[in-house]
Amino acid sequence: MNSWEIVIGLETHVQLATKSKIFSGASTAFGAAANTQASPVDLALPGVLPVLNKGAVECAIRFGLAIGAKVAEKSVFARKNYFYPDLPKGYQISQFELPIVQGGHLDILIGQGEKSVEKRVCLTRAHLEEDAGKSLHEDFHGKTGIDLNRAGTPLLEIVSEPDMRSAEEAVAYAKALHALVRWIGICDGNMQEGSFRCDANVSVHQPGTPLGTRREIKNLNSFRFLKEAIEYEARWQIETLTDGGKIEQATVLFDPATGETRAMRSKEDAHDYRYFPDPDLLPLVVSADWIERERDKLPELPSAKRQRFIRDYGLSAYDAATLTATLEMADYFEATVRVAGSAHAKLCANWVMVDLAARLNRENREILDATVSAAQLGGLVLRIADGTLSNAIGKKVFEALWLGEATSADEMIEAQGLRQITDAGAIEKLVDEALAANPASVAEYRAGKEKAFNALVGQVMKAAKGKANPQQITELLRQKLTAG
Amino acid sequence: MSLTPSEVERIAQLARLEIAPAELLTARQQLNGIFSLIEALQAVDTTGVEPMAHAQDVSQRLREDEVTHHDEDGTARARFQTVAPEAENGLYLVPKVIE
């Protein structure tokens, strides 16, 4: 049986986080009453002219710098012609031959844990364009309702090379891109509201043979749909070819309800967009000065931060990647380390990635909404690191901080006497008491039942209210049981 | 260069123009006339000339990212919709379109 290789390229539409539209002064805020954010320019009333939004250009420049691309000194807007009621001009203003961002790359991490590997995905281009309005097909006595609030919203369409080889890689790329556009503040990343949507070009072939014919899956607005759609499409293409069939180039839609893709239009009736330079807009010139000013505004980028975390804090590549998944997470981690000290960075990383992440996950919250501040967590880590708190009590303190029952680990340690018992004499006393009170367990242990030992540890820990150092208990118990 | 009748039909379809069979010949003649003008332009040797994206050699002016269109109460919308064939609940209504 020959093996098949899946080849995937993504086109991603990123809604830019500007206040106003790309060519008009109407607001881009989500959720306004229909058509109250549609200016004469967005409605394509006669005699209006588009005027380009400087903020949208800044976003594109920043993205270009963040992916190491060439930011074109001169780029051109073109008209992409097609007829649809939510596009009142009869054309979309986009960029065709000379896009503002050319080339670039994104490094992504494939796989989980310490076995994950880095892969470089090259980008073809990213260009500025306007979004269309929305068609509402339901319930207007057989008519379609048109809301043009979204018409003219600035988009950056980011096109990757066909560098991905599995649905997993495509999702890793989409997630890295999603994190990056939020990181550099050019997109709010809200996928439910359509701020970040992907089209996937999928083809299959046998390695060593030319690339197969691709089909384009449109409008995937969640990472799960992206994965499911690619998996279904690739399987369908492989089955079709294995059965002796042929793949026709086509645009397909993914139906989340059935998990299937189906053809929307085939190549024969594919749109002929008749692109040409828009005479209403002059070439966009971006000076070297302007590019440098935008470079100065960029935060430390994820890849640089990742490298620094590995170098300065001794974290593994996987930990560093997890902690730089979002800027908020990275900032939280570093704020924790500032309190606990770099020597305890690994312990901070564990608390942020495991305990804090689990708690956030459970309540479906973002790190910005965490009720334990980074300073509070740093204070807690410090007390665990210096032996004041046992790990078990640490978890209880974390819970109390989360619920607002305490304001700091130190305060709670004093108020509730949580200090870990490390005094050998005190622990020995507890051990002796436990041995005297549980002769049955002692007998069982001596008869070779290891379980009985754990029961004894539990008894001591219970008597110590969880505050004794478990290692010390274990050592003392063994000593006494073997000696006696 | 001369267009075939089916090419004229295709162009009309793309531009959503309804051309009756009787008009097809006239449309074809007119389009071919335009093509002869373009042929004259294409005869000029442009080797080494950088294509221009616009007839004027100036660059795009930009506006600051500010909201200047305010219509929270829908007053402007009501005015715009007086020229729409049909509107309801603030939406423009058009013949049903489902791709």
Interface residues (C-beta under 8 A of the other chain):
Chain A: T18 K19 S20 S24 G25 A26 S27 A32 A33 A34 N35 T36 Q37 A38 S39 P40 L43 L45 V51 L52 N53 K54 G55 A56 V57 K74 V76 N81 F83 Y84 P85 L98 S135 L136 H137 F140 G142 K143 T144 G145 I146 D147 L148 M264 R265 D272 R274 P277 P279 L281 L282 P283 L284 V285
Chain B: L14 R16 A53 H54 A55 Q56 V58 S59 Q60 R61 L62 R63 E64 D65 E66 V67 T68 H69 D71 E72 D73 G74 A76 R77 F80 Q81 E86 E88 N89 G90 L91 Y92 L93 V94 P95 K96 V97 I98 E99
